[in-house]
Amino acid sequence: MPWRRKPARFLRYWTGPVDREATGASGKQFKTVLVYCVNCHHNGRLKLADLPDWDWSDISAHLECTGCGRVGWVDTRIDWSEVVDFNKGICG
């Protein structure tokens, strides 16, 4: 794995290995992550299965925005829309 540092000190990357077996409270498994570019606000989705077996900080530092081309300027989040039925509501 090539080493790359964060492009800016204020960026906070997740740490630790990618948990491909993570599940939400409903028991459904996460399949994708949402990636937001901090520079141009472009966003996209990546499949968890397609990510390498690196730590989150290394993955985030290597992601390139397809909108502006900046590398590492990302905010990575689990896609909760896969496991939560927003039409049903939180309590019901």
Secondary structure, DSSP 4 states (H G I P E B T S, - for coil): ------SSTT-----SB--TT-B-TTSPBP-EEEEEETTT--EEEEEGGGS-SSBHHHHHHH-B-TTT--BS-EEEEE-GGGT--TTT-S--
